[in-house]
Amino acid sequence: MVVGCGKMKKLSIRFRVGFDLIIEADEEITDFALLKLMKANPKKENEYRAAPHNYKDIISILEEKNVSLNTDILTDSAFTQEYINRMKLKLNLRPYQEHAISEFFSNKGMGVVILPTAAGKTIIGLKIIEELKQKTLIIVPTKNLLHQWIDHLSKYTSLSKDMVGQVGDNVKEIKEITVTTYDSARLNLNLFRKTFNLVILDEAHHAAAKETIKVLEGLPAKYRLGLTATPDRSDKGEELLFKYIGNPILVAKISDLADNGFIAKYQLKTVKVPLTAEERIQYDKNMGIYRGYLRKRNIKIRSPEDYERYLIFRVNQDIEAKEALDAHRIARNIVYSSQSKLEKIEELLEKHSLDKMIIFSEFNDMVYSIGRNHLIPVITHETKSSERENILNKFSLGEYNKIVTGRVLDEGWDCGSVNVGVIVSGTGQARQFIQRLGRILRPKEGVATLYELVTPGTLETWTVKRRKKAEVL
């Protein structure tokens, strides 16, 4: 077999109605490199199919072979002159931001930037947009981040808000720079495929989820930038992230950034909060039921996936699995919502009465209890968007100096100059811990403090130890 494109001189590429790229050649393709990126259609001679994310590699090979290409994909991807003139960053870059941008271009316009909240990941994205001058799709996980990116584009460049497109939150308007959510990108993939040659994925760890990975596979964009505080996922999906976006091009330790004054100096305080005698009795009883079931079934729980596989999925077939699951849930509630923690929170509120504080809890019941007991505004997933915006606006302006929340504020919120955080329930996820730490890291005078309340001699101690093994501080 001849290794190459033979006498082939012409080739066309188009999108099939649906997902794949359709490649039509004037003769059989025999080039090994190309055949690794596409599959022949057994029903039609000289027709091939390829995943859209392989488009840039296919084009690169064809250009080397001087094959004439007929396609309308990304042929109109350059900025118009108006956007070139207006897309000028108004800020000076920090050394590590300049390094990330240099690495991005050295890596053929691909890569993942791993930086904590408040370290300026967005600014790196804006500068890359300016330098590439390519139509850009920015994908974010939440409506709040969608609007935050639009605000930052108009604040830090000369773009007006009406020059930034939006697909999501009941708006569908595409411009040369367009911001969308992961859900909207998945539903509107066909709208984005022919034009956008740069895709920026904020909170990029979301992109590796099963329901959103199709977005990465379905975009032909040559340039791909991921932004995240930590790419690690419990399902190890970060490997897919690196496959479709590129390897890490910048990983900066929080401590190094703080030492150089780029983020706030901070201190971490683990506060041991023991159970009351009655709580300890109830905790030990329920954990005994749970552990007894694991021993009886010879089950070892090493990950959240094991927990789902060996307990949650067995509930309908095994009544003892349900009993074990219920006992484990009761034990967790005792630890995460203990009386001692409520008393410690009251103590910390008195100690930091004048400080700006966010209190995080895993359980909404605890969130509402703290809110009622201390008359603190509450934000959970149940809070309406308008109320959430109102609370955060007043918090930012200083009308409120305390809020209590569940996981809602873990990522994607600019909470202003917060200097105290309290994690009521010790977390086993490095990403969640770093994101919560990030809420207090915006540059400010003095030292920010993050308290983590941990109940000794319980499952909470184990989860915190597990997280610290993975933590990058």
Stockholm file with secondary structure:
# STOCKHOLM 1.0

chainA/1-473         MVVGCGKMKKLSIRFRVGFDLIIEADEEITDFALLKLMKANPKKENEYRAAPHNYKDIISILEEKNVSLNTDILTDSAFTQEYINRMKLKLNLRPYQEHAISEFFSNKGMGVVILPTAAGKTIIGLKIIEELKQKTLIIVPTKNLLHQWIDHLSKYTSLSKDMVGQVGDNVKEIKEITVTTYDSARLNLNLFRKTFNLVILDEAHHAAAKETIKVLEGLPAKYRLGLTATPDRSDKGEELLFKYIGNPILVAKISDLADNGFIAKYQLKTVKVPLTAEERIQYDKNMGIYRGYLRKRNIKIRSPEDYERYLIFRVNQDIEAKEALDAHRIARNIVYSSQSKLEKIEELLEKHSLDKMIIFSEFNDMVYSIGRNHLIPVITHETKSSERENILNKFSLGEYNKIVTGRVLDEGWDCGSVNVGVIVSGTGQARQFIQRLGRILRPKEGVATLYELVTPGTLETWTVKRRKKAEVL
#=GR chainA/1-473 SS CCCSCTTCCEEEEEECSSSCEEEEESSCCCCHHHHTTCEECTTSTTEEEECGGGHHHHHHHHHHTTCEEEECTTTTCBCCHHHHHHCCCCSCCCHHHHHHHHHHHHTTSEEEEECCTTSCHHHHHHHHHHHHCBCEEEEESSHHHHHHHHHHHHHHSSCCGGGEEEEETTEEECCSEEEEEHHHHHHTHHHHTTTCCEEEEETGGGGGSTTTHHHHHHCCCSEEEEEESCCCCTTCTHHHHHHHHCSEEEECCHHHHHHTTSSCEEEEEEEECCCCHHHHHHHHHHHHHHHHHHHHTTCCCCSHHHHHHHTGGGTTTCHHHHHHHHHHHHHHHHHHTCHHHHHHHHHHHHHTTTSCEEEECSCHHHHHHHHHHHTCCEECTTSCHHHHHHHHHHHHHTSCCEEEESSTTSSSCCCCSCCEEEESSCCSCHHHHHHHHHTTCSSCSSEEEEEEEECTTSHHHHHHHHHHHHCCC
#=GC SS_cons         CCCSCTTCCEEEEEECSSSCEEEEESSCCCCHHHHTTCEECTTSTTEEEECGGGHHHHHHHHHHTTCEEEECTTTTCBCCHHHHHHCCCCSCCCHHHHHHHHHHHHTTSEEEEECCTTSCHHHHHHHHHHHHCBCEEEEESSHHHHHHHHHHHHHHSSCCGGGEEEEETTEEECCSEEEEEHHHHHHTHHHHTTTCCEEEEETGGGGGSTTTHHHHHHCCCSEEEEEESCCCCTTCTHHHHHHHHCSEEEECCHHHHHHTTSSCEEEEEEEECCCCHHHHHHHHHHHHHHHHHHHHTTCCCCSHHHHHHHTGGGTTTCHHHHHHHHHHHHHHHHHHTCHHHHHHHHHHHHHTTTSCEEEECSCHHHHHHHHHHHTCCEECTTSCHHHHHHHHHHHHHTSCCEEEESSTTSSSCCCCSCCEEEESSCCSCHHHHHHHHHTTCSSCSSEEEEEEEECTTSHHHHHHHHHHHHCCC
//
